[in-house]
Amino acid sequence: MGLDGHDRGVKLIARALRDSGVHVIYSGLWQTPRSLAIAARDEDVDCIAASMMSNSHNVLVPNLIDSCREIGCDDIRINVGGIIPQEDVQGMLDAGVHKVFHTGTSMLDIVESVADSVCPYEAPSDDSVPQSKLSRAISLCWEGRSFDHPTARPSRVIGLTGSPGAGKSTLVASMASELHDRGDKLAVIAFDPMSPITSGALLGDRLRVDFNKVDESVFYRSLAVIGEDYQHLSSIIGLLGGAGYNNVLIETVGSGQSDVAIRDHVDLTAVVVVPGMGDAVQMDKAGILEIADVFIVNKADFEGEARLVRELLDISTGRPIFETVATRGQGVEELVEHIFPAAD
């Protein structure tokens, strides 16, 4: 939180937690206290694990506690790690931090502290903020449990799919920024793979979104899945509509040629492809390219872009093709206008 000096260590801890069966929301570097609090609330986490350095804990930790209180998630346990003088520990504990970790803490201690924070999901209290109620309703729904929450079908539900490394998450982030600039809200459900061995997951898609900019205009929820197990997705989409989100984007796990189940849950399926994905024969195979209502050629600044577009034109049968460079926002405004047309 606040600085970038712990990147390697944070990733190491995240992987160890994943291998221990934990679902880890990796929010990336340069997080503000507010953006971290928003992530914790919307992802319905059991524990916030904040790492920091350079004496920043004296400022950032109180700000994190205040931010959690302001947005209605002050019941989430907060653990803090980093280079923290012993004389500062009691003040943080008194302020509401659950536990403080110092250098030399074993990975087993960290895993056990997370496991200790987990408790069964309960329905939120009546005085919970709407976003907390939505987050918990999604958690219960994903477990196959019901909860009294308004439901409605959103105006536009878009499925975004494509092979691993196509830049889907970066594209989602760029579209979120574009919709924010337009004054529209967006809800994102982002799927990442769940380990079939440990049931752990590293959920890292939200780190591409600049929540310091979009703040609460984007509701982002990460979910772990094995294969294409979308049995509760339609109910979750209804919860988002009931919460007032008319623009919904579903990002799939990096998909293979036969991963086509997402089309049964959305109004429009956008397939992201990149230059170098294969020769013309790949275009003729049945599967994921068949379900596309829209083709997105991302990384359009890469070599082979013109050839890929020509090959798509041969199979697209009139379906639109958009070229984007998501890292620069190039072509994203036109794409957003097509899949999320502005209200008249």
C-alpha positions in Angstrom: 0.0 0.0 0.0 1.4 3.4 -1.0 4.8 2.2 -2.3 6.2 -0.4 -4.7 9.1 -1.9 -2.8 7.4 -5.1 -1.7 6.3 -6.4 -5.1 8.4 -9.6 -5.2 7.6 -10.4 -1.5 3.9 -9.8 -1.9 3.7 -12.1 -4.9 5.6 -14.8 -3.1 3.2 -14.6 -0.1 0.2 -14.5 -2.5 1.4 -17.7 -4.2 2.0 -19.4 -0.9 -1.5 -18.5 0.3 -3.0 -19.8 -3.0 -1.1 -23.1 -2.7 -2.6 -23.4 0.8 -6.1 -23.2 -0.5 -6.8 -19.5 0.0 -8.5 -17.2 -2.6 -6.1 -14.2 -2.8 -7.3 -10.9 -4.3 -4.0 -9.4 -5.6 -4.7 -5.7 -6.0 -1.4 -4.6 -7.3 1.0 -1.9 -6.3 0.5 1.8 -5.5 -2.8 1.2 -3.7 -4.3 4.0 -1.7 -6.0 3.2 1.6 -9.3 4.0 0.0 -8.8 1.8 -3.1 -7.7 -1.0 -0.9 -10.8 -0.6 1.3 -13.1 -0.6 -1.8 -11.4 -3.8 -3.0 -11.9 -5.5 0.3 -15.6 -4.5 0.5 -16.6 -5.4 -3.0 -14.6 -8.7 -3.0 -16.2 -9.6 0.4 -12.9 -10.6 1.9 -12.3 -12.0 5.3 -8.9 -10.3 5.8 -7.0 -7.3 4.4 -3.2 -8.0 4.3 -1.4 -4.7 3.8 2.3 -4.5 3.2 4.2 -1.2 3.4 7.7 0.2 4.1 9.6 3.4 4.8 7.7 4.3 8.0 4.5 4.9 6.0 2.5 2.8 8.4 2.1 5.7 10.7 0.0 7.5 8.0 -1.4 4.8 5.8 -2.7 2.4 8.5 -4.9 5.0 10.2 -6.1 6.1 6.8 -6.9 2.5 5.8 -8.9 2.1 9.0 -10.8 5.4 8.4 -11.5 4.4 4.8 -12.9 1.1 5.8 -15.2 2.9 8.2 -16.3 5.5 5.7 -17.3 3.0 3.0 -18.9 0.5 5.4 -16.5 -2.4 5.7 -14.9 -1.7 9.1 -15.7 -5.3 10.3 -13.0 -6.8 8.0 -9.9 -7.9 9.8 -6.7 -5.9 9.0 -3.2 -7.5 9.2 -0.2 -5.3 8.6 3.3 -6.4 7.6 6.6 -4.6 6.8 9.5 -3.0 8.5 7.7 -1.7 11.6 9.4 -0.6 14.8 8.2 -2.4 17.9 7.3 0.9 19.6 4.7 1.5 16.9 2.9 -1.8 17.2 0.7 -1.2 20.2 -0.6 2.0 18.7 -1.8 0.2 15.6 -3.3 -2.6 17.6 -5.2 -0.1 19.7 -6.4 1.6 16.5 -8.0 -1.6 15.2 -5.3 -3.6 13.5 -5.7 -7.3 14.3 -2.1 -8.4 13.9 1.3 -7.0 12.9 3.9 -9.0 11.2 7.6 -8.3 11.2 10.5 -9.4 9.0 11.3 -13.0 9.6 7.7 -14.1 10.1 7.3 -17.6 8.8 5.0 -18.4 5.9 3.1 -20.8 8.1 2.3 -18.0 10.6 0.9 -15.9 7.8 -1.2 -18.7 6.4 -2.6 -19.6 9.8 -3.5 -15.9 10.4 -5.6 -15.9 7.2 -7.2 -19.2 8.0 -8.1 -17.9 11.5 -10.0 -14.9 10.0 -12.3 -17.1 7.9 -15.9 -17.6 9.2 -19.1 -18.8 7.5 -21.0 -16.3 5.4 -24.0 -14.7 7.1 -26.6 -12.4 5.7 -25.6 -8.7 6.2 -27.3 -6.6 8.8 -30.1 -4.3 7.8 -27.8 -1.2 8.4 -25.1 -2.5 6.0 -24.3 -0.2 3.1 -25.8 -1.3 -0.3 -22.4 -2.3 -1.8 -21.7 -4.6 1.2 -25.1 -6.2 0.8 -24.5 -6.8 -2.9 -21.0 -8.2 -2.2 -22.4 -10.7 0.4 -25.4 -11.6 -1.8 -22.9 -12.6 -4.6 -20.9 -14.6 -2.1 -24.0 -16.5 -0.9 -25.2 -16.9 -4.5 -21.9 -18.4 -5.7 -22.3 -21.0 -2.9 -25.7 -21.8 -4.1 -27.4 -20.1 -1.2 -30.3 -17.6 -1.4 -30.5 -14.1 0.1 -33.2 -11.5 0.0 -31.9 -8.9 -2.5 -33.5 -7.1 -5.4 -33.0 -8.6 -8.8 -33.4 -7.3 -12.4 -31.9 -8.0 -15.8 -29.3 -5.3 -16.7 -29.7 -3.4 -19.9 -26.4 -4.7 -21.4 -24.5 -7.8 -20.4 -21.3 -8.4 -22.3 -19.1 -11.5 -22.2 -15.4 -10.9 -22.9 -13.4 -14.0 -23.7 -10.3 -15.0 -25.5 -7.0 -16.9 -25.1 -4.6 -16.4 -22.1 -2.4 -13.4 -22.7 -4.8 -11.6 -25.1 -5.0 -8.6 -22.8 -8.6 -9.0 -21.6 -8.0 -7.6 -18.1 -6.2 -4.6 -19.4 -8.9 -4.1 -22.0 -11.6 -4.3 -19.2 -9.6 -1.6 -17.3 -9.5 0.7 -20.3 -13.2 0.2 -20.9 -14.0 0.9 -17.2 -12.0 4.2 -17.4 -13.8 5.1 -20.6 -17.3 4.5 -19.1 -16.3 6.4 -16.0 -15.3 9.4 -18.1 -18.7 9.1 -19.8 -20.4 9.3 -16.5 -21.7 5.7 -16.6 -21.4 2.9 -13.9 -20.0 -0.5 -14.7 -20.1 -3.8 -12.9 -17.5 -6.4 -13.7 -17.4 -10.1 -12.8 -13.9 -11.4 -13.5 -13.2 -15.1 -13.5 -9.8 -16.6 -12.7 -8.9 -20.3 -12.5 -9.2 -22.3 -9.2 -6.7 -25.0 -8.5 -8.2 -28.5 -8.9 -5.6 -29.7 -6.3 -5.8 -27.2 -3.4 -8.9 -25.2 -4.4 -6.8 -22.0 -4.0 -6.8 -19.2 -6.5 -4.9 -16.1 -7.3 -7.4 -13.5 -8.4 -5.4 -10.7 -10.0 -7.5 -9.2 -12.7 -8.6 -6.1 -10.8 -5.0 -4.8 -10.4 -5.3 -3.5 -14.0 -8.1 -1.1 -13.1 -7.1 2.3 -11.7 -9.5 2.5 -8.8 -7.8 5.7 -7.6 -9.5 7.2 -10.7 -12.8 5.3 -11.1 -13.4 4.9 -7.3 -16.9 3.5 -6.8 -18.2 4.0 -10.3 -17.0 0.5 -11.1 -18.1 -2.5 -9.0 -15.5 -5.2 -9.6 -15.9 -8.8 -8.3 -13.4 -11.6 -8.8 -14.5 -15.2 -8.7 -12.6 -18.5 -9.0 -13.9 -21.2 -11.3 -12.8 -24.6 -12.5 -13.5 -25.0 -16.2 -16.7 -23.3 -17.2 -18.8 -23.8 -14.1 -21.1 -20.8 -14.6 -24.2 -22.4 -12.9 -24.8 -19.4 -10.7 -23.7 -16.7 -13.0 -27.2 -15.8 -14.3 -28.4 -15.2 -10.7 -25.4 -13.0 -10.0 -26.1 -11.0 -13.1 -29.6 -10.5 -11.7 -28.2 -9.2 -8.4 -26.1 -6.7 -10.3 -29.1 -5.5 -12.2 -31.1 -5.2 -8.9 -28.4 -3.1 -7.5 -28.7 -0.6 -10.3 -26.0 -1.7 -12.7 -27.2 -1.6 -16.3 -23.8 -2.1 -17.9 -22.3 -5.5 -16.9 -19.1 -7.0 -18.2 -18.2 -10.7 -17.6 -14.5 -11.5 -18.2 -13.8 -15.2 -18.6 -10.7 -17.2 -17.7 -8.2 -17.4 -20.5 -10.2 -19.7 -22.9 -9.4 -22.4 -25.4 -11.1 -23.1 -28.7 -14.0 -25.1 -27.1 -14.7 -22.8 -24.2 -18.0 -21.3 -25.4 -20.4 -21.6 -22.4 -20.3 -17.8 -21.6 -22.6 -17.1 -24.6 -25.5 -18.7 -22.8 -25.4 -15.9 -20.1 -24.8 -12.7 -22.0 -26.4 -10.5 -24.6 -23.3 -10.1 -26.7 -20.0 -12.0 -26.8 -16.8 -10.2 -27.6 -13.8 -12.4 -28.5 -10.3 -10.9 -28.0 -7.6 -12.1 -30.4 -4.0 -10.9 -30.9 -1.6 -11.1 -33.7 0.4 -14.3 -33.9 -2.4 -16.5 -32.6 -2.1 -19.0 -35.5 -2.5 -19.4 -39.2 -5.6 -19.2 -41.3 -6.5 -22.8 -40.6 -7.2 -21.9 -36.9 -9.8 -19.4 -38.2 -11.8 -22.2 -39.8 -12.0 -24.4 -36.8 -15.3 -24.6 -34.9 -15.5 -23.2 -31.4 -14.8 -19.8 -29.7 -14.5 -17.8 -32.9 -18.0 -19.0 -33.9 -19.6 -17.5 -30.8 -18.2 -14.0 -31.4 -20.7 -11.2 -32.0 -17.8 -8.8 -32.0 -14.1 -9.4 -32.7 -11.5 -7.4 -30.8 -8.0 -7.4 -32.2 -6.0 -6.2 -29.2 -2.3 -5.4 -29.2 -2.9 -4.0 -32.7 0.5 -2.4 -32.6 2.1 -5.9 -32.8 3.5 -7.3 -36.0 1.0 -9.4 -37.9 -2.0 -7.2 -37.1 -2.9 -6.5 -40.8 -2.8 -10.2 -41.6 -5.0 -11.1 -38.6 -7.6 -8.6 -39.6 -7.7 -9.9 -43.2 -8.2 -13.4 -41.9 -10.9 -12.3 -39.6 -12.7 -10.6 -42.5 -12.8 -13.9 -44.3 -14.7 -15.6 -41.5 -16.6 -12.7 -39.8 -19.6 -12.7 -42.1 -20.2 -9.1 -41.4 -19.6 -9.2 -37.7 -17.7 -6.0 -36.5 -14.0 -6.0 -35.9 -12.4 -3.5 -33.6 -8.7 -2.9 -33.3 -7.4 -1.8 -29.9 -4.2 -1.1 -28.0 -5.6 -1.4 -24.5 -2.4 -0.2 -22.7 -2.8 3.1 -24.5 -6.6 3.3 -24.7 -6.4 3.3 -28.5 -9.6 2.3 -30.2 -11.4 1.7 -26.8 -13.8 4.7 -27.1 -15.2 3.3 -30.4 -15.4 -0.2 -28.9 -17.3 1.0 -25.8 -19.7 3.0 -27.9 -20.6 -0.1 -29.8 -21.0 -2.6 -27.0 -22.3 -0.1 -24.4 -24.1 2.5 -26.5 -24.8 5.7 -24.6 -28.4 6.3 -23.5 -30.3 8.9 -25.6 
